Amino acid sequence: MTESSSAAAAGQDRTPYVIAIDAGGTNTRVGCFGPDATLVGSAIGRGGSPNHNHDGAQQIGETVRRAIAGAGLDPATAQCVSAGVAGCGLGEREGDPDAFLDLPELACPKILVNDAVIAHRGALLGRPGVIVVGGTGSMILAITEAGEQIESGRLEHYAGGARHLVFDAMQRILLGRAGDQDVWLVDAILDHWQVATIGELRRRMVDQGGLDRNEVKRKYGDLAPLITGAADRSPLAAAAVATLATRTADGVRLLAPLIGTDPVAVALVGSVATANAFVDRFAAAVAPESPSIRIVPAALDPLRGAALMAYEQIGWATAHFRSS
């Protein structure tokens, strides 16, 4: 039996498609897209970032396989895999995608870049500008008019992600900076850590040092929505969000003169970076500037940014994505 008839016998769809992957510290999102930008298969799995997950590569592989199998697609008709993975694809982690992606059954071309790259590609559609990724992790990436990719770390800058926001808030509590309007927030944080007093919270934080670091980071990061959601009611939460927003704005301002445009387009993606409390404080911190900075909505999400890169790799027309 030929490969084609075997696939047909198994009821697999022989339509060609590309596989887009957006893998962060918390979740891995996979989308299979047909030639007309239609989403023909999808799945969500656990985080695929090697910085936050010991089994990141395996989680990506499993999520891809679920997306393919769930849609009844044939692995043999996959045309390209395009993966944006937090912690991969820039600087020291650049390398062979086949060495990281656990997908030996897919013989098509593979692309491995940092998740900020697919976020930039989707948000700004290839135009120069800056993308701020703020979620489980953090990345501020500029792409210049000349096409150079420069992240804020090249200027010895790091803003921080969800857990850093929580570190700030909790340290303020330990330093005795919580006021009457913060009592409910302090109680919620104590409840999260299953302790009754601030003294017990201090001890609990110390004791985290002997635990798995990735689990500890997730435990802290889980509190970030509480902090951003409290910013309009709790002065302590507002101060923590403002500090992170200002550090992030500083990273954008460091990169902006390198872009070569005025204004410089800046898009925000990720659960922390798109929280209303963060956006408001970030906008205040970046203006006024020279060159001027203009916050713009993302044209496409990071998953479709990855799909665009796959389309370009194999020569498929991208107009369907731009109009979808």
Number of C-alpha atoms within 10 A of each C-alpha: 7 7 9 13 11 11 17 13 10 11 12 18 15 16 14 17 29 27 28 29 32 32 31 28 23 18 19 26 24 29 26 28 24 20 16 14 23 14 15 19 21 22 20 20 19 20 28 31 29 19 16 22 20 13 13 25 20 18 23 30 19 18 24 28 18 18 22 23 16 13 15 16 23 20 20 17 16 22 20 24 28 27 32 29 28 27 25 23 21 18 11 8 11 13 15 12 19 15 10 16 20 17 19 10 9 16 15 15 16 19 21 24 22 24 28 32 28 32 30 33 27 25 26 23 17 16 15 23 28 31 29 26 28 24 22 27 24 22 26 26 25 28 25 21 15 10 12 12 15 18 24 20 13 10 11 8 17 17 24 20 23 27 21 20 26 25 17 17 26 24 13 16 20 13 10 9 13 19 12 8 12 18 13 13 20 21 14 14 22 17 13 13 14 12 16 12 12 18 10 14 20 15 11 14 14 10 10 14 10 8 9 9 13 14 13 16 18 17 16 20 22 16 19 24 15 15 24 25 17 19 19 12 13 21 17 26 28 20 15 24 29 23 18 23 27 20 18 29 22 19 25 26 22 13 23 26 15 18 23 15 16 14 16 25 21 24 21 24 21 19 17 27 24 17 17 13 21 25 18 13 18 24 16 13 18 21 13 10 12 13 16 16 22 17 17 14 13 19 20 20 16 27 26 27 31 31 31 29 25 26 25 11 16 13 9 16 13 17 11 13 20 13 8 10
